[in-house]
């Protein structure tokens, strides 16, 4: 594994590092602004490590809107999203607000703080869901998978109930991270919205049980599911997002046997 590189905020004036703070177009004036902004939200250092690369430097992630790196603040390690200079978003505030709302339902990584160009949140260390499923072996694999999926479905139901739509869960290979404790965390709320009808549960069921590569592996482990029954349960759920209809979805997906908790 490539060793990590620790970078203090003021060191980003160096264009070698500054291209991460101002990606993809480095600008000396903009980088000075961002250094001051980084200090204002309490970041003491950035740790360059991860599977992606910018100018041959490692980062955790790189998307159309932002770059994700590991950062340090008074609470320890955290994840820092950096707005790209060519992003179509004017700031990180929308995603921050969506994450605040998700956190109120117990979903998503905990938000620390946000500013125009940065979003600071808990660092979720773990494995992307499809890769985690492929690691499951032995007698306990069915129960482990059912337990993780139940938590995912419960989180999606909670988000539906508060009116927040994640927006990316029908194709979610990069949006669920499973921790070492087998706890799944929904991540990446940049396209989330409270202005459209939520479809978190129906979308994630499409991904987990019906129309993806991982769904084949899921059904192989938990047992075959009557897709027609599940689709009918989801259709009824879309009409009324009640706990009773949610439990019908759990039953149709072979998850009710795990004994879901009650909801308020």
N, C-alpha and C positions, 0 to 999 in steps of 0.2 A: 504493500500500500504506500502511495506517495505521502511523505510527511506533510503535515499542515504548515501553513505560513501565517504567522501572526502579524497583523498590520494595524498600527495605531491610526486613529482618524486623520491626524495631520500628515501621515505618510502618503495619503492618497493624492497629494499634490504631484507626486512622482507619476508621470503618465503610464508607467508600467502597471501600477496598481490603480491609478485613476480611471483607467478604461473600464474597470468593474463598477465603480461608482457612477460613471457616466458612459454607460453602454447603450448603443454601439458607437456614438460619436463623442470623443473626448473634447472637452472645452475647459480651458483653465479657469475662466471666470465662474462657470457653472460648478466646477468641482469645488472651488472655494466656498460657494454657497452651500453645497451639499455637505461639506465637512462640518461647517457650523451647525447645520441642521441635524447632522448625525450626533454631534456632541449634545445638542439641546434635548434629544430624546434619551440620553443616558448611555449611549454606546461607548464603551471604553476601548474596544478592540474588535477587529473582524478577523475571523479565523478562516483562511482560504483552504478548503478541503472539500472533496466531493467528486462525483462521477463525471460532471460536465466540465467543459473548458471554455475560458475566455482568454484569448491571447496566451494560450498555454498555461494559464493559471486555473487551479481547480475551484469549482463552485458547486453548491448543492443542486441548483436547478437554473434553467434558462428558458423563458417562455416569450410569448409575443408582447406581454405587458411588463414583465419584470424579470429581474435576476434574483435568485435566492442564495444567501450565504449564511454561514454560521457567525454569530456575533456574541459578544460578552457585555453584560451589564452587571449591576449590583446583585442581581438574582442568579447570575451564572451564565450558562450557555442558553442562547435563544436563536430563533430563526429570524432573519432580517430580509424582508422583501424590498428590493430597490427598483423604483420605477425607471423603465428604460427611457432614454431621451427621445426616442421616436415613438413612444407609446401613444395610442389614441385616447388614453385617459389623462385628464388634466391633473389628477392627484390620486393618492391612495385612500382617500377618505371614504369613498363608496364601499370598497372592500372592507375597510375597518368597521364601518357601520353594520355591514352584513354579518361580519364575524362577531360583533358585539351581540347582535340579535341571536345568532346561533349559540353563542356561549350561554345566553339566558335560558336556553333549552337543554343545556348540558352537552352541546355538540361542538365539534371543531376544536382546534388548538386554542388555548387561552390567549386572548389579545392582551398585550402589555400596553402599547401605545402606538400612535400613528401620527404622521405629519404629511406634508404635501408629497414628498418623494419616498417616504419610508413607512413600512409597517413592521412592527416588532411583536413577535408572538412566541409562545412556547415552541421549542424545538422538539418535534415528534420524531424520535429515533426508532426505526423499525424497518419492516419489509413491505413493499407494495403487495396488495392483496393477492394478485395472481401468483406471484412468486412464493408467497407464504403458503398458499393452498398446495403448491407443488412440493413443499417440504413436509407435508403431513404424512406420517407413516404410523404403522402399528395399530394396536387395538383401540387406542383412544382417539384416533383421528376423526371419527365420525362425530363424537361428542364435542371435540375441540372446534370443528368446523361449524356445527350447529350453534354452539355457544357464541362464536364470533358473528355469525350471520344474524342471530337473534338480536345482538346488540346493534348491528347495523340497521336492521329493520326498525327497531325501537327508536333509534335516533332519527331515522327518516320520518317516522310517524310523528315524533315530537316537532320536527321542523314543519311538517304539513299543518299541524295544529296551530302553530303560531304564524302561519302564512308566509314563511320564507322558502323560496324555491332555490335549490342549489344550482340547477341548470345544466349540470354536466354528468348526472348519475346514470344515464342510460348507456354511457360509454365511460366507465369509471376505472380503468386499469391504473391510472395515476392519481386517483382521488380518494383512495382508502389505504391508509398505512396501518399495519398491524404491529404493535409493540412486542417487546420480548415477553411481556405478560399476557400475550394473546388478546390484547385490547385493541379493537379497530377504531381508528380515528378518521373522520371525514375531513378532508383538507381542501384548500383552494376555493375560496368563496368569491373570486373576482368577478364571475358572471352571475352571481346570485341576485335575487330580486324579491321585493315584497309587493311589486306592482303586477305580477302575473300570478295566475292560479298555481299553487304549488303542486308538483307531481313527483315529489321525492320518492315515496314508497313505490309507486307504479314504475318509475324509471329504474330504481335499483333492482326491482324484481325482474324487469326485462333483462338487466345485465347479469344478475346472479343466477337466474333459473332458465332463461328462455333463449336469448339471442346473442351470446358471446362465446368465445373459446373457453373462458373460465367456467361457464355454466355447464359445459359437458363434464368437467372434472367435479364440479359441485354435485351434480346429479349422480355421478358414479359413486361418490362417497356417501351421500345421505340417502341415496335410493331414488328411483325414478319418481317423477312427479307428474300427475295428470295435468298437463298444460292447459287443457280446456277448462278444467275446474279452477285453476289458478287465475286464468284470464277473466273468468266470470266473477270470481271473488274480487279481483282488482276493479272490474267495471262497476260493481256495486259500491266498492270503497270510494271510487271517484265521485259517485253521486252523494255520498255521505261519509265524511271522514271521521267516523265514530270509532270508539274502542271496540264495540261489538263487531263491526265490519273489519277492523284491523285484525281481530283474532281469527276471523274467517280466512283472511289472507295467510296468517301464520299456520293455520290448520292445512290449507291447500298446499303450502310450501314445505310441509313436514317440520315446521318449527314450533308449533304449539306444544308439542310434547316436552319442550324444554322448560315450560312453566314461566311465561312472561310475567313481569312485574305489573302492578296496576299503574294507571296513569291518572294524573290530576288535570 
